[in-house]
Amino acid sequence: MKIASFETFIVPPRWLFLKIVTDEGIVGWGEPVVEGKAETVRTAVSELMDNLIGKDPLRIEDHWQVMYRASFYRGGPILMSAISGIDQALWDIKGKYYNAPIYQLLGGACRDSMKIYSWVGGDRPSDVGMDALSKKEAGFAAVKMNATEELQYIDSYEKIDSVLERVAAVREACGSHFGIGIDFHGRVHKPMAKVLAKELEPYRLMFIEEPVLSEHIEALRDIAAHTATPIAMGERMFSRWDFKTLLQEGYADIIQPDLSHAGGITECKKIASMAEAYDVALAPHCPLGPIALAACLQVDATSYNAVIQEQSLGIHYNQGNDLLDYIVDASVFAYRDGHVTIPQGPGLGIEINEEYVRKMAETGHRWRNPIWRHSDGSVAEW
């Protein structure tokens, strides 16, 4: 069997899908994208595929090593996201070739289902509380929310108080044992991150996510000294080498590699195993589409330290198109009692609605993240 051809599809709301076809007619799907840089990643995919046409798709480890190592310049979000989507598609092909879900080819599952959480939002505390309650009533046992608007290095406690009001609204609406994750989104610098972490302590959070940007991971030592809340980190880390220092220094309690950014299934399975050796939990980052989520669940199934899975259904980014729109059988992602069953079909375990993909690719997208500025005109972290 040989890799015969490939196609890429830029589809709304902000995704890039990859289809790889073999000469035996087996098709694999991947989701290589950097949000806001879909065209750039699409070009990187095309360049990497030059070396894969005509090759055996089952030699995934070798292909991964060639894509990563056979280039003088390596790593970073663009190249690693391109590798990620190709890797997902190759695993999808391999699973279909052997008529088995990917997790079976990774050693078999150690769980039958995965705990999941949903995003909530709103402009006022009451809106956030009501949105979180609706998620609880829909069967979710946990939610995640953005912590704050833009913050200067030293900023007003008025902004801190607004965060506390929103979190308090969720806690009051959903009860004392409902899971709440707070995403700092890298918007916060160390001085205010310490304040926020300490002030949020009474709400017994599931975790605080990316309290500072990953390039400032040494700051996590000081932040951890101000809170017992678990610290989650890693959505902007792109290989096991990026995670090495984070794990060695004990800076994080939960790692969040993104399977569309951090080297795909092959690399993220290795990252998960590294984390297990340091007694660190796994909670893959996934605010993307159905292919990325299916890939995450295949790795979750085989990773003992996987604790919870992000998914994008109903997220604020998904205006016009959502997670389930691009798959034939939406029941594969049926959420019950705060969990989703690991997909059991061959490969990724989902069937892509290719007709709909092609239709929406005619529309495409040019999604860009907002550009925020502080009141003094300086650029703020988004």
C-alpha positions in Angstrom: 0.0 0.0 0.0 1.3 3.5 -0.9 0.2 7.0 -0.3 -1.3 8.2 -3.5 -2.6 11.7 -3.0 -3.9 14.3 -0.5 -6.2 17.3 -0.3 -6.7 20.1 2.3 -9.9 21.9 3.1 -10.2 25.2 4.9 -13.7 25.0 6.5 -15.6 27.3 8.9 -15.5 28.2 11.7 -11.7 28.2 11.8 -10.5 24.7 10.9 -8.3 23.0 8.3 -8.9 19.3 7.4 -6.5 17.0 5.6 -7.5 14.0 3.5 -4.8 11.4 2.6 -5.7 8.7 0.1 -3.8 5.4 -0.5 -3.6 3.4 -3.8 -5.9 0.8 -2.2 -8.6 3.4 -1.6 -8.2 3.7 2.2 -8.7 7.3 3.3 -7.3 9.0 6.4 -8.4 12.3 7.9 -6.3 14.8 10.0 -6.8 18.3 11.4 -3.6 20.3 11.0 -4.2 23.9 11.9 -3.0 26.9 13.8 -6.0 29.0 14.6 -5.6 32.2 12.5 -2.9 30.7 10.4 -4.7 28.0 8.4 -3.3 29.0 5.0 0.3 29.0 6.4 -0.2 25.5 7.9 -1.8 24.3 4.6 1.4 25.3 2.8 3.5 23.5 5.4 1.4 20.3 4.9 1.9 20.5 1.2 5.7 20.8 1.6 5.9 17.9 4.0 3.7 15.7 1.8 6.3 15.9 -1.0 8.3 13.3 0.9 5.3 11.0 1.6 3.7 10.5 -1.8 4.5 6.9 -2.9 5.5 5.8 0.6 4.0 3.1 2.8 1.5 4.9 5.1 1.9 2.3 7.8 5.5 3.3 8.7 4.2 6.1 10.9 7.1 6.4 13.3 9.6 6.6 10.4 7.5 9.3 8.7 7.2 11.3 11.9 11.0 11.2 12.4 11.6 12.2 8.8 9.1 15.1 9.0 10.7 16.3 12.2 14.4 15.5 11.9 15.1 15.7 8.1 14.9 19.5 8.2 17.5 21.9 9.6 14.8 24.1 11.1 12.3 22.2 13.2 9.6 22.7 15.8 7.3 25.6 16.4 3.5 25.9 16.0 3.4 25.8 12.1 5.6 22.9 11.4 4.4 20.8 14.4 0.8 21.5 13.5 1.4 20.3 9.9 3.1 17.2 11.3 0.2 16.7 13.7 -2.5 16.6 11.0 -0.5 14.3 8.8 0.2 12.0 11.7 -3.5 11.8 12.6 -4.4 10.9 9.0 -1.8 8.2 8.9 -3.1 6.6 12.1 -6.6 6.8 10.7 -5.4 4.9 7.6 -3.6 2.3 9.8 -6.6 1.7 12.0 -8.8 1.2 8.9 -6.3 -1.1 7.3 -6.3 -3.3 10.4 -10.0 -2.7 11.0 -9.3 -1.5 14.6 -9.6 1.7 16.5 -6.3 3.5 17.0 -6.2 2.8 20.7 -6.0 -0.9 20.0 -2.9 -0.3 18.0 -1.4 1.7 20.9 -1.7 -1.1 23.3 -5.3 -1.2 24.1 -7.6 0.9 26.2 -7.3 1.4 30.0 -10.7 3.1 30.2 -14.1 2.8 28.4 -15.1 6.5 28.6 -13.5 9.9 29.2 -14.7 12.7 31.4 -15.3 15.9 29.5 -15.9 19.6 30.1 -17.7 22.3 28.2 -16.9 26.0 27.8 -19.1 28.7 29.3 -19.2 32.4 28.8 -21.2 35.6 29.2 -20.8 39.3 29.9 -22.3 39.4 33.3 -21.9 37.1 36.3 -25.6 36.1 36.1 -25.1 35.2 32.4 -22.1 33.0 33.2 -24.0 31.3 36.0 -27.0 30.5 33.9 -24.8 29.2 31.1 -22.9 26.9 33.5 -26.2 25.7 34.9 -27.5 24.8 31.4 -24.3 22.8 30.8 -24.8 20.9 34.1 -28.4 20.2 33.1 -27.2 18.9 29.8 -25.1 16.3 31.5 -21.7 18.0 31.9 -20.0 17.6 35.3 -17.4 20.4 34.6 -16.9 23.6 32.7 -14.1 25.9 31.8 -14.3 29.7 31.5 -11.9 32.5 30.6 -10.7 34.2 33.8 -10.3 37.8 32.8 -10.1 40.5 30.3 -6.7 42.0 29.4 -4.5 42.8 32.4 -1.4 45.0 32.7 1.6 43.8 34.7 0.0 45.7 37.7 -3.7 46.4 37.3 -6.9 47.3 39.1 -8.4 45.2 41.7 -11.7 46.1 40.1 -10.8 43.6 37.4 -9.9 41.0 40.0 -13.3 41.5 41.7 -15.1 41.0 38.4 -13.4 37.6 38.0 -14.4 36.5 41.5 -18.0 37.6 40.9 -18.2 35.5 37.7 -16.6 32.4 39.3 -18.9 32.8 42.4 -21.9 32.9 40.1 -20.9 29.5 38.6 -20.2 28.0 42.0 -23.5 29.2 43.4 -25.5 28.0 40.3 -23.9 24.6 40.0 -23.0 23.6 43.5 -20.0 23.0 45.6 -18.8 19.8 43.8 -19.2 20.9 40.2 -15.9 21.1 38.3 -14.7 24.6 37.3 -11.6 25.3 35.3 -10.3 28.8 34.9 -8.3 29.7 31.8 -5.9 32.7 32.3 -5.2 32.3 28.6 -1.7 33.7 29.0 -3.3 37.1 29.3 -1.9 37.6 32.8 1.6 38.6 33.9 3.2 37.1 37.0 2.3 39.9 39.5 -1.4 39.7 38.8 -1.4 36.0 38.3 -0.2 35.6 41.9 -3.0 37.8 43.1 -5.6 35.9 41.0 -4.4 32.5 42.0 -4.6 33.4 45.7 -8.0 35.1 45.5 -9.5 32.2 43.6 -8.4 29.7 46.2 -11.8 29.6 48.1 -13.7 28.4 45.1 -12.0 25.0 45.0 -11.2 25.0 41.3 -10.5 22.0 39.2 -7.5 23.8 37.8 -6.1 27.2 36.7 -4.9 27.0 33.1 -2.0 28.8 31.5 -1.6 31.4 34.4 1.3 32.8 32.5 2.6 32.3 28.9 4.7 29.1 28.4 7.8 31.2 27.8 7.6 32.3 31.4 7.2 28.8 33.0 9.8 29.7 35.7 7.1 32.0 37.1 4.9 29.0 37.9 7.1 28.4 40.9 6.0 31.6 42.5 2.4 31.2 41.5 2.2 27.7 42.9 3.5 29.1 46.2 0.3 31.2 46.4 -2.2 28.4 45.8 -3.0 24.8 46.3 -5.1 24.8 43.1 -3.7 22.5 40.4 -1.9 24.3 37.6 -2.5 23.3 34.0 -0.1 24.2 31.2 1.0 23.2 27.7 -1.4 24.2 24.9 1.4 26.3 23.5 4.1 23.7 23.7 4.8 21.7 20.6 7.0 18.7 21.4 8.3 16.4 24.2 11.3 18.7 24.3 9.1 21.7 25.1 7.5 19.7 27.9 10.8 18.4 29.3 11.7 21.4 31.5 8.1 21.8 32.7 8.0 18.2 33.9 11.5 18.1 35.3 11.0 21.2 37.4 7.6 20.2 38.7 6.0 23.4 37.6 2.6 21.9 36.5 0.1 19.4 37.9 -1.7 18.9 34.6 -0.3 19.1 31.0 -2.4 20.1 28.1 -0.7 19.2 24.8 -2.9 19.8 21.7 -3.0 16.9 19.3 -3.3 19.3 16.4 -0.3 21.3 17.5 2.1 19.0 19.4 3.0 16.4 16.9 -0.3 14.4 16.7 -1.0 11.0 18.1 2.5 9.8 17.9 4.1 12.6 19.8 1.3 13.3 22.3 1.3 9.6 23.4 5.0 10.0 24.2 4.3 13.3 26.1 1.6 11.6 28.1 3.9 8.8 29.1 6.6 11.3 30.1 4.1 13.1 32.3 3.0 9.8 34.0 6.6 9.2 35.0 6.4 12.6 36.9 3.0 11.9 38.4 1.5 14.6 36.3 -2.0 14.4 34.8 -3.0 14.7 31.2 -5.9 16.8 29.9 -5.4 17.4 26.1 -6.3 20.8 24.8 -9.0 20.7 22.1 -11.1 23.7 21.1 -11.1 22.5 17.5 -13.1 20.1 15.3 -14.2 16.5 15.3 -11.0 15.0 13.9 -8.9 16.6 16.6 -11.3 15.4 19.3 -11.4 11.9 18.0 -7.6 11.9 18.0 -7.5 13.1 21.6 -9.9 10.4 22.7 -7.8 7.7 21.1 -4.8 8.9 23.2 -6.9 9.3 26.3 -8.1 5.7 26.0 -4.5 4.5 26.4 -3.1 7.0 28.9 -3.6 6.1 32.5 -3.0 9.7 33.6 -5.7 11.2 31.4 -8.2 13.0 33.7 -10.5 15.1 31.5 -10.9 16.1 27.9 -11.7 19.5 26.4 -14.2 19.6 23.5 -15.6 22.5 21.5 -19.4 21.8 21.1 -21.1 25.1 21.6 -17.9 27.1 22.1 -18.1 30.8 21.3 -15.7 30.3 18.3 -18.0 27.9 16.5 -20.4 30.4 15.0 -22.3 29.0 12.0 -20.6 25.6 12.1 -20.0 23.3 15.1 -18.3 20.1 16.1 -21.0 17.6 14.9 -21.7 19.2 11.5 -18.9 17.5 9.7 -19.5 13.9 10.8 -22.0 11.4 9.5 -23.0 9.9 12.9 -23.2 12.5 15.6 -23.9 9.8 18.2 -20.2 8.9 18.4 -19.8 12.0 20.5 -22.9 11.5 22.7 -22.2 13.0 26.1 -23.7 11.2 29.1 -23.1 11.8 32.8 -20.2 14.1 32.1 -18.4 11.5 29.9 -18.1 10.4 26.3 -17.5 6.8 25.2 -14.2 6.2 23.4 -15.0 5.8 19.6 -15.1 2.2 18.7 -14.9 2.4 14.9 -11.8 1.7 12.9 -9.1 4.3 12.8 -10.2 7.5 14.5 -13.6 6.0 14.9 -15.5 8.7 13.1 -16.9 9.0 9.5 -16.3 12.4 8.0 -19.2 13.9 5.8 -17.0 14.6 2.9 -19.8 16.1 0.8 -20.4 18.7 3.5 -16.7 19.3 3.9 -16.4 20.1 0.2 -19.4 22.3 0.3 -18.1 24.3 3.3 -14.6 24.5 1.8 -16.2 26.7 -0.9 -17.0 29.2 1.8 -13.8 28.7 3.7 -12.7 31.2 6.4 -10.1 33.8 7.2 -10.5 33.6 11.0 -8.2 35.9 13.0 -7.9 36.3 16.7 -8.8 39.7 18.1 -6.1 42.3 18.7 -6.6 43.8 22.1 -5.1 47.0 23.5 -4.8 48.4 27.0 -6.3 51.8 27.8 -2.8 53.4 27.2 -2.8 52.0 23.6 -0.2 49.3 24.2 -0.9 45.8 22.8 -2.5 43.4 25.3 -2.1 39.6 25.4 -5.2 37.9 24.0 
